[in-house]
Amino acid sequence: MGKKDIIKSISYNQHKIIKDIADLYNDGETEFDLDITYSEGKFYGGHNYVNENGEKETLLIKQPKYKCDVAPQFDDVIAIDPWGSLPFDDASIQTIFFDPPFIISPRTCPSLLEDTNNNCKTFRRFSGYYPVNELLDSYKHWMEECFRILKHDGYMFFKCQPTVTGSKELNSHHWIWFVAESLGFDLLDEFVLLTKQRLISGKVDKQQHARKFHSYFYVLKKSTKKKIPYLNFMKNEEITVFVNSFIENNKGRKNGENLKYRNEIKPQTHVMTRNEKEKYFCGKENEETDGGNDFPDYTPPLSIMENASEELLKEDNF
C-alpha cells in the first residue's frame, strides 16, 4: 500500500469515508445491503472529490439493495414505524447503514414553527428527538433491531454526532459504544468527518461549549470472536461496585437529590453476614442471624461462589 493509498480516520468528505469503509469492511464493494434512514439518498450516487494531491476523482457509491425510512420520499423506500420492527428475518442482512437525527428539541416548539430567520434549518431538514431519553431509547431500539437482522460477522455503520442540550454535553457516541458492548457488537473502527462550516443557531447569546465541527462513522460488527476484555483487570466485587456506580450516577433522580461518588456507594459483595457466608460458600445453614446485613436478598455472582474457599470465611476478609 503506497502512501497515497493509506486510509485515514479523518476526512472532510463523507463519501470518501463511505468508500474507505467499503474498501476495509465490504471487500471494496460500495453496494450495501440496507439503509434504514435513507431520506433523500444523499449518501449514494456519483460524487466529485479532490484528493490530497489535488487530483479530481469521482466516487461512486451504489444504491443499497434495500431502503427504509420512517418518512419515505420515494416509491422504492419501505416505510417503517419509528418504534417498530425492521421487515427482515433474523440473521438475513450483511451490512446496514444508520444515520439518525441527533438534535434535541420539541417538534412543536414555536421557535421552530416560526423560524423566519432560518436558524433551525438542520432540525427542519432532519427532524430530531425530545426529550433526551427519546434519542437514547431510539438509538438503543434500532441497534437491537439491526443486531437481530444482521448475519453473524455482519456490519452496522452508524453515523452519529455529539450535541448540546439544556447546556449539557450529550455524547451520544459514548452511549452507542455502551449499547453496542451490551448487545455483543464489537466496535471495530471510527471515522471522523470534519467540516469547515456549520450552521450557527441564532438562539444562543452566550457560547458555553465548543461548536461541533465533526461527526463520526462507527463500524460495529456482530461477532463472537475475541474482543478487548475491558473489565478483565477487575475482580468480581470491583465489577459490581463499578456497575452499581454507573447505575447510581445515571438513573433519574428527584429534585434536590445529589449524585453519589463511587467511594460513597456500598460494595454489596462485602456486606454479607457470617451465616450467609457459610450458607453460600460452604453449603451450611444456620438459623441464627446477627441482623447486620444491609442487602438480605443479595445473591453473590456464580463466579464468586464457584471460586470461594475457606479463606473467604474469615471475618477480616469481609
N, C-alpha and C positions, 0 to 999 in steps of 0.2 A: 504493500500500500504506500503510494507516494504521499508527499507532504500535502498536496492539494486534495488528496482523497480522504484525509482524516476527517472522520465525523465528529463534530464538536457538540458540546452540550448547550451551546448558545447560538441563537440566530435572530436576525431581525425579520425573517420571512417564515411564516408558519407553514407554507407549502414546502419549503426546504426541510423543515423539521419532519413533516409528514413523509417526505421522500426518504429522509435518513432513517426514520422508524421502519419504513418498508424494507430498506436495504439491510438493516440489522435484524429485524424480527419477522419479516414476511418474505424472505428469500428474494428481495428486490421487487416483488410484485406489489404495485400500488392499488390493486383492486382488493378492498377489504370486504369481509362478509356482510357487516351490518353497521349502520349508523342509526342510533336511536334518538338523536337530536338533529335530524337532517336540516330543518329550517329551509333556507333558500339554497342549500348545497354549495356554499361558498368555499368549502374545502376542496371541491373537485373541479376537474376541467384542466385546461392549459393555462399556465401562469408564467409570466416573464420574471426572470430572476437574474441579477447581476452578481456573479461570484466574487470572491476576494481578489481575483486577478483582474477584475474589471470586465470580464467576458460575459456576454449576454447568453443566457440559457433559457429554455422553455421547459418547465417542469409539468409533466402530465400526471395528474392524479385521477385515476379512473373512478367512475361512479361505483358505489358499493352495490353488492348483489341485492341487498335488502335495505329499505329505507323506512324509518319510523319517525313519528313526531306527535306531540300532543295537539298540535295545530297544523295539520298538513296543508301545504301550499301548492302541491302538485298531485295529480291523479294517481301517480305510481308510489305515493308515500302512504304507508299504513298508519292509520290513526291508533294511538294508544292512550289509555287513561293515565292521568298524572300519578295515580297511586295503584295502578293495575299491574297485570302480568304481561310480559312480552309474549307475543303469539308464536313461540318457538318451543320445540321439545327440549327436554333436558339433554345436555351434552351434545348439542347439534350444531353449534357455531364455533368457528375457529378464531375470528378476530372481530372486535367490536370497538367502534368509536363513540365516545360520550363527551359532549360539550354543553353542560347545563348552565343556566344562569348563575350569577354569583352576587347580584345586588340584593340588598335587604331594604325593602320599602313597601308600605301598604299600597295595594293596587288602586285603591280609591282615594289616595292622598290628593288633596286639592292642588298642591304644587305640581303634581304630575299631570292632572287633568287640565290644568290651566297654564301649562308651560308655554307661555307666549315668547319667552326668551330662548327657547330651545336648549335649556340647561339639562334636560333629562333625556337626551337623545338615546343614550345607552339603554336605559330602562325601557323606553318605548319600543326599541328595536328588539330587545332580547327578553323582556319581562324580568321578573325577579321573585323573591320569596319574602314572606312576612308571617310571623316573627322569625328570629334566628333559628329556632328549633325546626321550622319548616324546611329550611335549607339542609340542616344536619340530617333530618329524618329522610328527606327526599334522596340525598346522596346515598345514604345507607340503603334505602329501599332499592334503588336501581343497581347498586353494586351487588346486592343479594340476588337480584334477578339476573344480572349478567353472569354472575358466578354459576347460577343454576344452569343456564343455557350454554355456557362455554364447554367445549370439549376439554378433556384432560390435556394439559400443556397449551391451552388456548390463551389468547391475549385480550386484555381490555386496555384501550388507550384513552386516558382520561385527561381532558383539558380543564384546568381549573385556575383560579386566581384568588389570592388573598384580598380582603377588603376591610373597610372600617365601617362599623355600625354602632350607633349610640356612643360615639367617642371611644369605642373599644376595637382593638385589632382582632379580626376574625381570620385566623389562619386555617382556612378550610382544607388546605393541602395537608396539614398535620392530621386533621380529622380523617381524611381519606386514607392516609397511611394506617391510622389506628384501626379503622373498619376493615381495611384490606388484610391486616395481620389477623384480625379476629375471624375472618371468613376462611382464610387459608390461601389468599393471594400472596405472591412474592413480588415486592417492588423491585423490578429489575433495573429500571433506568429512569432518569429525569432529564427532560429537555427544558430549557428556559427560553421563552420567546420574549425578546426585548422590543421596545418601541421608542421612537424619538418624539412621539406626540401622544398626548392623552387629552380627552375631553375633561375640562375643569368645571366642576359644579359652581354655579353662581350663588348657591345657598350657603356656602361656607365663608364666614367672615374672618375667622382665625384658624390657621392651619395648626393641627395638633399631631399629625402623623405624616410620614414621608409619603408623597403621592406615588402610587404603584405604577411603575413603568415596565412591568414584567408579568408574565403568566407562565404556567407550567403545562407540560405534557408528561403525564406519568405513564410508565409502561408497567402494567400489572399482569402477572402470569399465574394461571391456575395450575399449580404444580405441587406435588408431594416430595419433590427432590430436596436435597439438603439446602437449608436456609441458614442465615446467620441466627444463632440462638441468643437473642437479646437478653434473656433472663438467666442464662446458664451460670453466670458468676454468683447468683444469689442462692442462698439456702431457702428452703420451703417457707420458713417463717418470715424471711425477709420479703419474699414474693407476696405473701399475704398482707404484710404491712404496706408494701408498695401499691398493691391493687386497692386496698382499703383507703389509702391516702388519695389515690386518683378519684375514687368514688366520692369521698368526703368533700373534695375541693371542686367537684364538677357537678354535683347534684343541685337541684333548685333549693333555695333557702328563703326563709321568711325575712321580712324587713327587720333589720337590726341584728340578724344572726351573722356572726363573723365566721370566716374561714378558719380551719384548724391547720396549723403547720404539722408536718409529718411527725415530728417528735412529740406532738401532743395527742396522737392517736394511739390508743392502746393496741398492742400487738396481740390479737386473740389467741395465738398459739402459745402464749406464755401465761395464761391465767387459769389453767385447769387445776382443779383440786387434786389432792393426793389420791382420793378414792377414784376419781375419773382417770388418773394416770394408770392406776392398777387395772381398771376395767378395760381401757383401750389398748394398753401396751402389753399387758400380761394375761388378759382374759379373765381376771379376777373381779369379783363383785363384792362390794362391802356396803352394807346398808347405812353405815354411819356417814355423816356429811359434816364438813366444817363450815358450810354456808358461805365460803369465800369465793365462789365462782361467779364472776360478772356475766358470763355467757353460758348459761346452763344448757342451751340447745346446741352448742358448738360441737361439731364432729371433726377431728383432725383429718387433713388430707390423707388419702390412702398411702401415698408415698412415705409420709411420716410414720404411719402405723407399721408399714412393712419394714422400715429401716430402724425401728426403735430397738433399743437394747436396755438391759438392766441399768446401765449407766444413766439413762434418761430419767429414771425414777428417783434419783437423788434430788432432794429438795433444793439444793443450791444450784441446780441446773434450770430451774423454772422461776 
